[in-house]
Amino acid sequence: MPHFYKRLTAMVLMCALSLAAVRGLPTIIPASTYGALHYNPIEAAGHDVVMTIDGNPVIAEEYAYYFIDYANAWNSMLASLGMNWSSVWTEEEFLEQIRTSVDQELTERQAAIGLVDQYNVHLTRAQIDEALSMKQASIDSLGGEEEFQTQLSNIGMTEQLFDNRLYNSYIYTRLNDFLFGEGGEYRVPTEEIKTYMNENYLRAKHVLITDATENAEALAAEVAERAKSGENFDSLIAAYGEDPGMAQQPDGYAFKEGDMVDAFYEGTAALAEGEISDPVKSEYGWHIIQRLPFEDDYITQNHDTFAAYMEAYSIDDLLAERAAAMDVVRNDELYNAIDLYTVQDYLYGADDAANGEKEEPAEGSEDPVPADTPEGSADSPESSEPAA
């Protein structure tokens, strides 16, 4: 499952509340609370606290929202594979998956806020403008501000929680750019990546002529001869190539053994850098291959991708390390009380709903979490159903 920050933008209704961001100002107040689009800690007064993270409280209503959101996320992922959670885990295992996901997001969120304050990092104007327009688009799509607020209420969310989560998704990107981007403190040196790629990967372009082409073998021989005679290789790809990937990756493929069909990999490995092959046969047809070097410019353009290939130290690693060092104190009684059957009782507005005061969901909307009774739960309390 992707790291939680990487899916935040798709998980929440996109939003923003500001038109400006400021960089480089003296840190008079914590950077994470500066400006209109920022992290606004939720006050614990009048609420039950599930846990504290380095002294920062997480109230039951917030925790319950994240719990349901991750239950839905796991359900959606499994449904896309034609499964459901009860076919993969026991009820106890599913509960543990949800709790682990929530705990990870909440602790790494606090780690991100710590980095924001430490480095005095602010969102860029472009990020805030994007968030603003996306939030407004969400409001408009729901029919206006009143309907937007109703929808938040229906899913057990408040606008403060909504805005905080959106800020978290954008600040993750901002921190990654600031710390791991060009000039960043943790950026992997180009030479280190270049050495790794040269030791583990090949780079090549090719003209693919499929067997469906008339006289494919003869045409491949002709194209190979023209390429070796100095004709522009990119022009030959445009004129004869039948691999659509070449249009999507005009600088060629970077691949290791096993990424490509054996004939293509071995044909490339047999070439010196800059050399062009005779036609190489594979199940896809005939390949005329040009092996390419890993130049500095190419490494720079693909720095983040190649750093991921080598599993270099990343923003995810930094956040995980910082999260692991945090002092997490749980209210075990409340933490354990929020489970698949009770979670909806802890959402914002749950008391109003119990008293018949909460508005009904808008027509066509779905409950926050499908309430299907798990297999083997015949002995479950009849008054409640599991939240997934």
C-alpha positions as CSV (number, residue, x, y, z in Angstrom):
1,M,0.0,0.0,0.0
2,P,1.5,3.4,-0.9
3,H,2.8,5.6,1.8
4,F,-0.1,7.5,3.3
5,Y,1.0,10.9,2.2
6,K,1.2,9.8,-1.4
7,R,-2.5,9.1,-1.5
8,L,-3.8,12.0,0.6
9,T,-4.5,14.2,-2.4
10,A,-6.8,11.6,-3.9
11,M,-8.4,10.7,-0.5
12,V,-9.7,14.2,0.5
13,L,-11.8,16.8,-1.1
14,M,-9.1,19.2,-2.3
15,C,-9.1,22.6,-0.6
16,A,-7.2,25.8,0.3
17,L,-8.0,29.0,2.2
18,S,-5.2,31.3,1.2
19,L,-3.9,33.2,-1.8
20,A,-0.4,33.9,-0.5
21,A,2.6,32.2,1.2
22,V,5.7,33.8,2.7
23,R,9.2,32.3,2.7
24,G,12.2,33.2,4.6
25,L,10.7,35.3,7.4
26,P,12.1,35.1,10.9
27,T,10.4,32.4,12.8
28,I,8.3,34.4,15.2
29,I,5.5,31.8,15.4
30,P,5.8,28.1,14.3
31,A,6.0,27.9,10.5
32,S,3.4,25.2,10.5
33,T,0.8,27.7,11.8
34,Y,1.8,30.6,9.6
35,G,-0.7,31.8,6.9
36,A,-4.2,30.9,6.0
37,L,-3.4,27.4,4.7
38,H,-1.6,25.8,7.6
39,Y,-1.8,23.2,10.3
40,N,-4.3,24.2,12.9
41,P,-4.0,21.9,16.0
42,I,-7.3,20.6,17.3
43,E,-8.0,21.7,20.8
44,A,-8.5,18.8,23.3
45,A,-10.7,20.8,25.7
46,G,-14.1,19.2,26.1
47,H,-13.0,16.1,24.1
48,D,-11.7,12.6,25.1
49,V,-8.1,12.1,24.0
50,V,-7.1,8.9,22.4
51,M,-3.4,9.5,22.5
52,T,-0.7,12.2,22.7
53,I,2.2,12.4,20.2
54,D,5.1,14.3,21.8
55,G,2.5,16.0,23.9
56,N,0.1,16.9,21.1
57,P,-3.4,15.4,21.7
58,V,-5.4,13.4,19.2
59,I,-9.0,13.5,20.2
60,A,-11.5,10.7,19.7
61,E,-13.4,12.4,16.9
62,E,-10.3,12.9,14.8
63,Y,-9.0,9.4,15.4
64,A,-12.4,7.9,14.5
65,Y,-12.5,9.8,11.2
66,Y,-9.1,8.4,10.2
67,F,-10.1,5.0,11.4
68,I,-13.1,4.9,9.1
69,D,-11.1,6.4,6.2
70,Y,-8.5,3.7,6.4
71,A,-11.1,1.0,6.7
72,N,-12.6,2.3,3.5
73,A,-9.2,2.5,1.9
74,W,-8.4,-1.1,2.6
75,N,-11.8,-2.2,1.5
76,S,-11.5,-0.3,-1.8
77,M,-8.0,-1.7,-2.5
78,L,-9.2,-5.3,-1.9
79,A,-12.4,-4.8,-3.8
80,S,-10.3,-3.7,-6.8
81,L,-8.7,-7.2,-6.6
82,G,-12.1,-8.9,-6.3
83,M,-11.7,-9.6,-2.6
84,N,-12.9,-8.3,0.7
85,W,-11.1,-8.0,4.0
86,S,-12.8,-11.0,5.6
87,S,-11.3,-13.2,2.8
88,V,-7.8,-12.0,3.7
89,W,-7.8,-11.3,7.5
90,T,-9.5,-12.3,10.6
91,E,-11.5,-9.5,12.3
92,E,-8.7,-8.9,14.7
93,E,-6.1,-8.8,11.9
94,F,-8.2,-6.2,10.0
95,L,-8.5,-4.1,13.1
96,E,-4.8,-4.2,13.5
97,Q,-4.2,-3.1,9.9
98,I,-6.5,-0.1,10.4
99,R,-4.9,0.9,13.7
100,T,-1.4,0.6,12.3
101,S,-2.3,2.8,9.3
102,V,-3.9,5.4,11.5
103,D,-1.0,5.5,13.9
104,Q,1.5,5.8,11.1
105,E,-0.3,8.7,9.5
106,L,-0.8,10.6,12.8
107,T,2.8,10.1,14.0
108,E,4.4,10.9,10.6
109,R,2.1,14.0,10.3
110,Q,3.5,15.2,13.6
111,A,7.0,14.5,12.3
112,A,6.3,16.6,9.2
113,I,5.0,19.5,11.3
114,G,8.3,19.3,13.3
115,L,10.3,19.5,10.1
116,V,8.2,22.5,8.9
117,D,8.9,24.4,12.1
118,Q,12.6,23.3,12.3
119,Y,13.3,24.6,8.7
120,N,10.8,27.4,8.7
121,V,9.3,26.0,5.4
122,H,6.2,27.5,3.9
123,L,4.0,26.3,1.1
124,T,4.7,28.1,-2.2
125,R,2.2,30.5,-3.8
126,A,1.6,27.9,-6.6
127,Q,0.7,25.2,-4.1
128,I,-1.7,27.4,-2.2
129,D,-3.3,28.7,-5.4
130,E,-3.8,25.1,-6.6
131,A,-5.3,24.1,-3.3
132,L,-7.6,27.1,-3.3
133,S,-9.0,26.4,-6.8
134,M,-9.4,22.7,-6.0
135,K,-11.3,23.3,-2.8
136,Q,-13.6,25.8,-4.6
137,A,-14.2,23.2,-7.3
138,S,-15.2,20.7,-4.7
139,I,-17.6,23.2,-3.1
140,D,-19.1,24.1,-6.4
141,S,-19.5,20.5,-7.4
142,L,-21.6,19.9,-4.2
143,G,-23.8,22.9,-4.9
144,G,-22.3,25.5,-2.6
145,E,-20.9,26.2,0.8
146,E,-23.9,24.9,2.8
147,E,-23.9,21.6,0.9
148,F,-20.2,21.3,1.3
149,Q,-20.5,21.7,5.1
150,T,-23.3,19.1,5.1
151,Q,-21.2,16.6,3.3
152,L,-18.3,17.1,5.7
153,S,-20.7,16.5,8.6
154,N,-22.1,13.4,6.9
155,I,-18.7,11.8,6.8
156,G,-17.8,12.8,10.4
157,M,-15.4,15.5,9.3
158,T,-15.0,19.2,10.2
159,E,-13.5,21.9,8.0
160,Q,-10.6,22.2,10.4
161,L,-9.8,18.5,10.0
162,F,-10.4,18.8,6.3
163,D,-8.0,21.8,6.0
164,N,-5.3,20.1,8.2
165,R,-5.3,17.0,6.1
166,L,-5.0,19.0,2.9
167,Y,-2.2,21.0,4.3
168,N,-0.4,17.7,5.3
169,S,-0.6,16.5,1.7
170,Y,0.9,19.6,0.3
171,I,3.5,20.1,3.0
172,Y,4.8,16.6,2.3
173,T,5.6,17.6,-1.3
174,R,7.1,20.9,-0.1
175,L,9.3,19.2,2.4
176,N,10.4,16.7,-0.2
177,D,11.4,19.4,-2.6
178,F,13.1,21.5,0.1
179,L,15.1,18.7,1.7
180,F,15.6,16.3,-1.1
181,G,15.4,18.6,-4.2
182,E,18.2,20.5,-5.8
183,G,20.4,21.9,-3.1
184,G,18.5,20.1,-0.4
185,E,20.3,18.9,2.7
186,Y,19.4,15.2,2.0
187,R,19.7,15.2,-1.8
188,V,21.6,12.1,-3.2
189,P,24.6,13.4,-5.2
190,T,24.3,13.0,-8.9
191,E,27.6,11.1,-9.1
192,E,26.4,8.5,-6.6
193,I,23.3,7.9,-8.7
194,K,25.3,7.8,-11.9
195,T,27.6,5.1,-10.4
196,Y,24.6,3.0,-9.3
197,M,22.9,3.3,-12.6
198,N,26.0,2.3,-14.6
199,E,26.5,-0.7,-12.3
200,N,23.0,-2.0,-12.3
201,Y,21.1,-0.6,-15.3
202,L,21.3,-0.2,-19.1
203,R,19.9,2.6,-21.2
204,A,18.7,2.3,-24.8
205,K,16.4,3.4,-27.6
206,H,15.1,1.1,-30.3
207,V,13.2,0.9,-33.5
208,L,10.7,-2.0,-33.2
209,I,9.4,-3.5,-36.4
210,T,6.7,-6.0,-35.5
211,D,6.2,-9.3,-37.4
212,A,2.8,-7.9,-38.5
213,T,4.7,-5.5,-40.8
214,E,5.2,-6.8,-44.4
215,N,8.7,-8.0,-45.0
216,A,9.6,-7.2,-41.4
217,E,13.0,-8.9,-41.3
218,A,14.2,-7.3,-44.5
219,L,12.9,-3.9,-43.4
220,A,14.7,-4.3,-40.1
221,A,17.9,-5.1,-41.9
222,E,17.5,-2.0,-44.0
223,V,16.8,0.3,-41.0
224,A,19.7,-1.1,-39.1
225,E,22.1,-0.4,-42.0
226,R,20.8,3.2,-42.4
227,A,21.2,3.8,-38.6
228,K,24.8,2.5,-38.7
229,S,25.5,4.7,-41.7
230,G,24.7,7.7,-39.5
231,E,21.1,8.5,-40.3
232,N,19.3,10.2,-37.4
233,F,18.1,7.4,-35.0
234,D,15.2,9.4,-33.7
235,S,14.0,10.0,-37.2
236,L,14.1,6.3,-37.9
237,I,12.1,5.7,-34.7
238,A,9.5,8.2,-35.9
239,A,9.3,6.7,-39.4
240,Y,9.4,3.0,-38.6
241,G,9.1,2.4,-34.9
242,E,6.0,0.5,-33.6
243,D,6.7,0.8,-29.9
244,P,4.4,3.5,-28.5
245,G,6.7,3.7,-25.4
246,M,9.3,5.5,-27.5
247,A,7.0,8.4,-27.9
248,Q,6.4,8.5,-24.2
249,Q,10.1,8.1,-23.3
250,P,12.0,9.8,-26.1
251,D,15.2,9.7,-24.1
252,G,15.1,6.0,-24.0
253,Y,14.5,3.3,-21.5
254,A,16.6,2.7,-18.3
255,F,16.2,-0.9,-17.3
256,K,17.8,-3.7,-15.4
257,E,17.9,-7.5,-16.1
258,G,14.4,-8.8,-16.0
259,D,12.7,-5.6,-16.8
260,M,12.7,-6.3,-20.6
261,V,12.5,-9.4,-22.7
262,D,15.7,-11.3,-22.6
263,A,16.5,-10.7,-26.2
264,F,16.3,-7.0,-25.8
265,Y,18.3,-6.9,-22.6
266,E,21.1,-9.2,-24.0
267,G,21.1,-7.3,-27.2
268,T,21.7,-4.0,-25.4
269,A,24.3,-5.5,-23.0
270,A,26.3,-6.7,-26.0
271,L,26.7,-3.1,-27.3
272,A,29.2,-0.4,-26.4
273,E,27.7,2.9,-25.5
274,G,26.6,4.7,-28.6
275,E,26.7,1.5,-30.7
276,I,23.8,0.3,-32.9
277,S,22.8,-3.3,-33.1
278,D,22.0,-5.6,-36.0
279,P,18.3,-6.6,-35.9
280,V,17.6,-8.5,-32.7
281,K,14.6,-10.9,-32.8
282,S,12.2,-11.2,-29.9
283,E,8.5,-12.3,-29.5
284,Y,7.6,-8.7,-30.2
285,G,9.4,-8.5,-33.6
286,W,12.7,-7.1,-34.7
287,H,14.6,-4.5,-32.6
288,I,17.3,-2.2,-33.9
289,I,18.9,-1.0,-30.6
290,Q,21.0,2.0,-29.8
291,R,22.7,1.8,-26.4
292,L,23.0,5.1,-24.6
293,P,25.2,6.4,-21.8
294,F,23.9,7.7,-18.4
295,E,24.9,11.3,-19.0
296,D,24.8,13.9,-16.1
297,D,21.9,15.8,-17.7
298,Y,19.9,12.6,-18.1
299,I,20.6,11.7,-14.4
300,T,19.6,15.1,-13.3
301,Q,16.3,15.0,-15.2
302,N,15.4,11.7,-13.7
303,H,17.1,12.2,-10.3
304,D,14.1,11.3,-8.1
305,T,13.2,8.3,-10.1
306,F,16.7,6.8,-10.1
307,A,17.1,7.6,-6.4
308,A,14.0,5.5,-5.8
309,Y,15.5,2.7,-7.9
310,M,18.5,2.6,-5.6
311,E,16.3,2.9,-2.5
312,A,18.1,6.0,-1.4
313,Y,17.2,7.7,1.8
314,S,13.9,9.5,1.2
315,I,11.4,11.8,2.8
316,D,9.5,8.7,3.8
317,D,12.5,7.4,5.6
318,L,13.1,10.7,7.3
319,L,9.5,11.0,8.5
320,A,9.4,7.3,9.7
321,E,12.6,7.8,11.7
322,R,11.3,10.9,13.4
323,A,8.0,9.3,14.0
324,A,9.6,6.3,15.6
325,A,11.5,8.5,18.1
326,M,8.3,10.4,19.2
327,D,6.8,9.9,22.6
328,V,3.4,8.3,22.0
329,V,1.2,7.9,25.0
330,R,-2.1,6.1,24.5
331,N,-5.3,6.1,26.5
332,D,-5.5,2.3,26.2
333,E,-9.1,2.1,27.4
334,L,-10.4,4.5,24.8
335,Y,-7.9,3.3,22.1
336,N,-9.2,-0.2,22.4
337,A,-12.8,0.9,22.7
338,I,-12.8,2.3,19.2
339,D,-13.2,-0.7,17.0
340,L,-15.1,-2.0,13.9
341,Y,-18.4,-1.9,15.8
342,T,-18.1,1.3,17.7
343,V,-16.1,3.7,15.6
344,Q,-19.1,5.6,14.2
345,D,-20.2,6.5,17.7
346,Y,-17.1,8.6,18.1
347,L,-17.4,10.7,15.0
348,Y,-18.1,14.4,15.1
349,G,-21.8,14.8,15.3
350,A,-22.4,11.3,16.6
351,D,-24.3,12.6,19.6
352,D,-26.6,14.7,17.5
353,A,-27.2,11.7,15.2
354,A,-28.1,9.6,18.2
355,N,-30.6,12.3,19.2
356,G,-32.1,12.4,15.7
357,E,-30.6,15.9,15.0
358,K,-28.1,15.0,12.4
359,E,-29.1,15.7,8.8
360,E,-29.7,12.8,6.5
361,P,-27.0,12.2,3.8
362,A,-27.7,13.9,0.5
363,E,-29.4,11.9,-2.1
364,G,-27.0,9.6,-3.8
365,S,-24.3,9.9,-1.1
366,E,-22.8,6.9,0.6
367,D,-22.3,6.2,4.3
368,P,-18.7,6.8,5.4
369,V,-18.1,3.1,5.8
370,P,-20.1,0.1,4.5
371,A,-21.4,-1.8,7.5
372,D,-21.1,-5.5,6.4
373,T,-21.1,-8.0,9.2
374,P,-17.8,-10.0,9.0
375,E,-17.8,-13.6,8.3
376,G,-17.9,-15.6,11.5
377,S,-19.3,-12.8,13.6
378,A,-22.6,-14.3,14.5
379,D,-21.9,-13.7,18.2
380,S,-21.4,-9.9,17.6
381,P,-23.6,-7.5,19.5
382,E,-26.9,-7.1,17.6
383,S,-26.9,-3.3,18.3
384,S,-23.9,-2.5,16.2
385,E,-22.1,-3.7,13.0
386,P,-18.5,-3.5,12.1
387,A,-17.3,-0.4,10.2
388,A,-16.1,-2.1,7.1
